[in-house]
Every structure is written in C-alpha cells, then in structure tokens.
Amino acid sequence: MSSSNDLHDRVKKILYSLTGISLSENKDIMIANRLHKLKRDTRYDGDIEELLDAVEEGSFTMEFINSFTTNKTHFFREDFHFADLKDRVLPIFAKNSQQIKMYCSASSTGEEPYSMAMTVLEASEECGKNINATILATDIDTNVLQYAANGVYRYSKSSKEFPSWLKPSKYFKRRVQKTLASEEILIKVKPELQKMVTFKVMNLNDPSYPYQKDYFDVIFCRNVLIYFSNEDQNKILKKLFSHLKIGGTLYLGHSENPQDLISCVERVGQNIFIKRKDFY
Ligand SMILES: C[S@@+](CC[C@H](N)C(=O)[O-])C[C@H]1O[C@@H](n2cnc3c(N)ncnc32)[C@H](O)[C@@H]1O
C-alpha cells in the first residue's frame, strides 16, 4: 500500500491530466475529503487505489472531475462588473439594435450567467429598448451544469447578493419549502432568463475551443484561472482571447490578471479589459 503522500500525488497527476487544475501544497485534507466523496458518488466498494486505477483506465472520469472542482459562486459576485456591463457595454448594443453575444466560461451552478441575463433585462428597461442577447455558459462539472439548468436556488432574506439597482422578485418565482427543522425559501429563475442562457459542458484545458474567432462581445472568465498554473492560465487566456472581438470586454476575477495579453488590452476598470488588438 502506498503512503498518503504518494496517493495524493497520484490524485494531483490525474486531476491535472483531466482538467489542467494544479492543486497546491497543503491540500491534504481537501484531497482526503474529495476522495471520500468520489467513493460515495461512484459507490465503489474496492479500495481507493483500485478506484484510482479505474479512473486512470478511463472509468468514472466524470465523477472524478465533479468531485474535485471547487464551485463557490453567488449572484452578482463582484457586482461592479455587472454595473459596468449595464452602464457601459449594453447601452451601445441597445442604441445600435445589435445582438450581443456573451460567454461565461466557468459558470458553476449558474448564478453568474443568470446575473448577466438579469443585467441585460435591467439595461433594456433603462434604455427603453429590448436588447437581443445570447449567453453561452460552460463548465467542466456536469453536476453544476444540471443544477444551473434547473435554476432553483436557496434564498436568504438577509442575503446581500443582489445589488441595489435590481429587485430579485422581478426575476424569480418564490416557493417556501418546509423541512423538519425549518422553513426555507427557494427561488426559481423565470423563463425569460432561462431562455437567454445555454449551458454546455466545456473543458478550458482543451487544446482549442469550438467557437469562431472574434465571436463574442463579452467574456466572463472569473475565479477559475486561479486553479491553474501561471503557464496554463496564459494558454487559456490566449485561447479565450482569440474568440473575443476587437472592442469586446473581458472580465476577470479579483485575483486574476491578463498575463501576456497585457499589451493587447485597455484596462477600463477593476479587472475589466477591452480587447484592442489580437495576440500573435
Ligand atoms: C470557483 S467557481 C467560479 C464560478 C464563477 N465564475 C464565479 O466567479 O463565481 C470555478 C468553476 O470553474 C470550473 N472549472 C474548473 N476547471 C475547469 C476547466 N478545466 N474547464 C472549465 N471549467 C472549469 C469549476 O467546475 C467551477 O464551477
């Protein structure tokens, strides 16, 4: 039997080869917990080493990936990005009656793309004109994508997720669910938001992406690059960037930066970048 160090190194190698995620040191407790989850989800009754043999041979790939992704997100996370989208980007598309194509590249359980969709509807109201928008939302984790497509969320009255410029009751149906211990409020995304967003599975670590060059007007790539090595962050950013139009906007998470693309972008806000030229 191998030591827990060897076991964890093996997990890191498998995770990297399947997703590109680089787990840093000091992740022993996390790895142990996630291996436990993997065993439970696969209902595998052999030992963990045999389970990893099976993953290496191509079984349980989806369960392995779903167990090791970190999916923390919430509605209007870093809400200044949505304010920028509403006040700077969307009015131009309203004025020109032009369709806007947006991409959310690590959508997790859906709060981020639905926040983009709510922002479009708010901007349409403010501009007095319907903005025609499509939002493609992808993630590598099939469980979160299913959750997102379902569009049902827990809601807490004390939640400060929603910005002051938006009333959540416009966009969700409310349902109270009684459990043995308490009552919880569930909210379901209304159809007008759901029909704007298409969810698909996609691995950012794939060598290329199935989109046309210069296709998207807006790309959100937030709080996902942090899971990759510097070198791999650069590769992902360059691939994403090739699908963004000149003049399009790239939104990155609070501790992410455009790396090698820095000379091709203009910074217009906190981790908000306009593409000024292609990267060669
Ligand atoms: C921490 S969440 C961030 C969600 C959202 N973008 C936000 O900022 O709130 C990171 C997401 O990236 C996804 N992810 C991790 N590796 C990925 C990969 N190689 N390709 C696509 N998505 C990936 C995870 O499944 C997870 O849902």
The ligand as an SDF file (V2000), in Angstrom:
LIG
                    3D

 27 29  0  0  0  0  0  0  0  0999 V2000
  -14.9670   28.9240   -8.0470 C   0  0  0  0  0  0  0  0  0  0  0  0
  -16.0410   28.5560   -9.4140 S   0  0  0  0  0  0  0  0  0  0  0  0
  -16.2420   30.1800  -10.1050 C   0  0  0  0  0  0  0  0  0  0  0  0
  -17.6340   30.3780  -10.6290 C   0  0  0  0  0  0  0  0  0  0  0  0
  -17.9260   31.7660  -11.2140 C   0  0  0  0  0  0  0  0  0  0  0  0
  -17.1440   32.0120  -12.4020 N   0  0  0  0  0  0  0  0  0  0  0  0
  -17.7090   32.8590  -10.2130 C   0  0  0  0  0  0  0  0  0  0  0  0
  -16.7930   33.6580  -10.3770 O   0  0  0  0  0  0  0  0  0  0  0  0
  -18.4480   32.9130   -9.2150 O   0  0  0  0  0  0  0  0  0  0  0  0
  -14.8880   27.7830  -10.5540 C   0  0  0  0  0  0  0  0  0  0  0  0
  -15.5800   26.9310  -11.6200 C   0  0  0  0  0  0  0  0  0  0  0  0
  -14.6130   26.5840  -12.6040 O   0  0  0  0  0  0  0  0  0  0  0  0
  -14.8970   25.2930  -13.0690 C   0  0  0  0  0  0  0  0  0  0  0  0
  -13.6980   24.7040  -13.6990 N   0  0  0  0  0  0  0  0  0  0  0  0
  -12.5780   24.2410  -13.1000 C   0  0  0  0  0  0  0  0  0  0  0  0
  -11.7280   23.7430  -14.0050 N   0  0  0  0  0  0  0  0  0  0  0  0
  -12.3110   23.9080  -15.2180 C   0  0  0  0  0  0  0  0  0  0  0  0
  -11.9210   23.5900  -16.5470 C   0  0  0  0  0  0  0  0  0  0  0  0
  -10.7600   22.9780  -16.8180 N   0  0  0  0  0  0  0  0  0  0  0  0
  -12.7720   23.8970  -17.5430 N   0  0  0  0  0  0  0  0  0  0  0  0
  -13.9550   24.5110  -17.2830 C   0  0  0  0  0  0  0  0  0  0  0  0
  -14.3830   24.8200  -16.0530 N   0  0  0  0  0  0  0  0  0  0  0  0
  -13.5690   24.5300  -15.0240 C   0  0  0  0  0  0  0  0  0  0  0  0
  -15.3500   24.5480  -11.8100 C   0  0  0  0  0  0  0  0  0  0  0  0
  -16.1080   23.4020  -12.1210 O   0  0  0  0  0  0  0  0  0  0  0  0
  -16.1460   25.6270  -11.0760 C   0  0  0  0  0  0  0  0  0  0  0  0
  -17.5120   25.5050  -11.3030 O   0  0  0  0  0  0  0  0  0  0  0  0
  1  2  1  0
  2  3  1  0
  2 10  1  0
  3  4  1  0
  4  5  1  0
  5  6  1  0
  5  7  1  0
  7  8  2  0
  7  9  1  0
 10 11  1  0
 11 12  1  0
 11 26  1  0
 12 13  1  0
 13 14  1  0
 13 24  1  0
 14 15  1  0
 14 23  1  0
 15 16  2  0
 16 17  1  0
 17 18  1  0
 17 23  2  0
 18 19  1  0
 18 20  2  0
 20 21  1  0
 21 22  2  0
 22 23  1  0
 24 25  1  0
 24 26  1  0
 26 27  1  0
M  CHG  2   2   1   9  -1
M  END
$$$$
